[in-house]
Each structure stands twice: as C-alpha cells, then as structure tokens.
C-alpha cells in the first residue's frame, strides 16, 4: 500500500471526538487553511493541466474535485491534490 493510500485512509478515519482538545484549534486552523487555499487555487491554470493529465490516464471515479463538477478515482485525489498544491 502506498504512502498516499495509507495517509488518505488514516485521514478519512479521524473523528472530531478523537482529536485531543489541545489540538483542536490547530486542526480547525489547518482545515480552514486547506479549504481557503484549495478554493483560491481551484481555477489555477496549472491545476487544469494536472486535471487534464489525470483524466487522460485514469478512469473516472466517485471522488469530488473542489471547484469542479467532474470526479476522479478516489485513490488519485490525494496525489493530485498534492501536485496541485505545489502548482498553486
């Protein structure tokens, strides 16, 4: 199992109740920051290049893409998001 798959499975399993109270402000800030950057960058030209490449290489899936109606294979969304974050 790849690091990306392991990380995405771990993240999807995290529950609010399991986060230590002292860490909650940091987690909230990190999530808010992620969405602010994702929304700001979802229209970036570089991201369109990444989406076009992923669409050409892989079948469509059920994972949503921030700012778009299209979907991608769920195993790819984390790596594509990381690539997009590097671009934006």
Buried (B, 14 or more C-beta within 10 A) or exposed (E): EEEBEEEBEEEEEEEEEEEEEEEEEEEEEEEEEEEEBBEEBBEBEEBBEBBEEBEEEEEEEEBEBBEEEEEBBBBBBBBBBEBBEEBB
